[in-house]
């Protein structure tokens, strides 16, 4: 319950503050959620390549499509081992944190933290 409340507070803070917009340059680097390792890489100075791996098994989650619109990132993903498809909207909380609102058979919120090496 505490995690849900914290997530909602972060989401509301992000919605009202919204000072930082998602761009390819903002995303570039390694991020993680509770369940995933995510790499955003810029190719040819403009194209974004997104790699998502499950933490436990290192299995890939396919990114079927993505779009940055009005400073938010929309991603459609597919995990073939259990035929699971999801649509997510990522918004910025701060320079090192994003929240993804996931729409799927198991909806919820994921918190992305930038990995700082």
C-alpha positions in Angstrom: 0.0 0.0 0.0 2.9 2.3 0.9 4.5 1.7 -2.5 1.2 2.4 -4.3 0.8 5.7 -2.4 4.4 6.7 -3.2 3.9 5.9 -6.9 0.7 8.0 -7.0 2.5 10.9 -5.4 5.3 10.7 -7.9 2.9 10.4 -10.8 0.9 13.5 -9.6 4.1 15.5 -9.0 5.2 14.6 -12.5 1.9 15.5 -14.1 1.9 19.0 -12.5 5.6 19.8 -12.7 6.4 18.3 -16.1 9.4 20.5 -16.5 11.5 17.9 -18.3 10.3 16.4 -21.5 11.3 13.0 -22.9 13.7 13.3 -25.9 16.1 10.8 -27.4 19.0 12.6 -25.7 17.2 12.5 -22.3 16.5 8.7 -22.6 20.0 7.8 -23.8 21.7 5.3 -21.4 20.8 2.5 -19.1 17.6 2.4 -16.9 16.1 -0.2 -14.7 12.7 -1.1 -13.2 12.0 -3.6 -10.5 11.7 -6.3 -13.2 13.7 -5.0 -16.3 17.0 -3.6 -17.5 16.4 -1.1 -20.3 18.9 0.4 -22.6 18.1 3.4 -24.8 20.7 4.0 -27.5 20.8 6.6 -30.2 21.8 5.3 -33.6 22.9 7.5 -36.6 22.4 10.6 -34.4 18.6 10.4 -34.5 17.1 6.9 -34.3 16.4 5.4 -30.9 17.0 1.8 -30.2 15.3 0.3 -27.1 16.5 -2.9 -25.6 14.5 -4.4 -22.7 15.7 -7.5 -20.8 14.0 -9.3 -17.9 16.2 -9.1 -14.8 15.7 -12.7 -13.6 16.2 -14.5 -16.9 17.9 -11.9 -19.2 15.2 -12.7 -21.8 14.3 -9.9 -24.2 11.0 -8.1 -24.4 10.3 -7.0 -27.9 9.5 -3.3 -28.5 6.9 -3.4 -31.3 6.7 0.3 -31.7 7.4 3.5 -29.8 6.6 7.2 -30.3 7.6 10.3 -28.4 4.6 12.7 -28.4 4.3 16.0 -26.5 7.3 15.0 -24.3 6.0 11.6 -23.3 7.1 8.2 -24.6 4.6 5.6 -25.7 5.8 2.0 -26.1 4.1 -1.2 -27.3 5.9 -4.3 -26.1 5.6 -8.0 -26.5 6.9 -10.9 -24.4 6.7 -14.0 -26.6 7.2 -16.6 -23.8 3.8 -16.0 -22.4 2.2 -14.1 -25.3 2.0 -10.9 -23.3 1.5 -7.6 -25.0 1.4 -4.2 -23.2 1.1 -0.5 -24.0 2.9 1.9 -21.8 3.1 5.7 -21.4 6.3 7.0 -19.8 6.5 10.4 -18.2 9.4 12.2 -16.5 9.5 12.6 -12.7 13.0 14.1 -12.7 16.3 13.7 -14.6 16.8 10.2 -13.2 13.3 8.9 -12.8 10.4 8.1 -15.1 7.0 6.4 -14.4 5.3 4.1 -16.9 1.6 3.6 -16.8 1.1 0.1 -18.3 -2.1 -1.0 -20.0 -2.3 -4.8 -20.4 -3.8 -8.0 -18.8 -1.7 -7.0 -15.7 -1.9 -3.2 -15.6 0.1 -1.1 -13.2 2.9 1.4 -12.8 6.6 0.9 -13.3 9.2 3.2 -11.9 12.3 3.6 -14.1 15.6 4.7 -12.4 18.6 5.8 -14.5 21.6 3.6 -13.8 24.5 5.9 -12.9 27.9 4.2 -13.4 
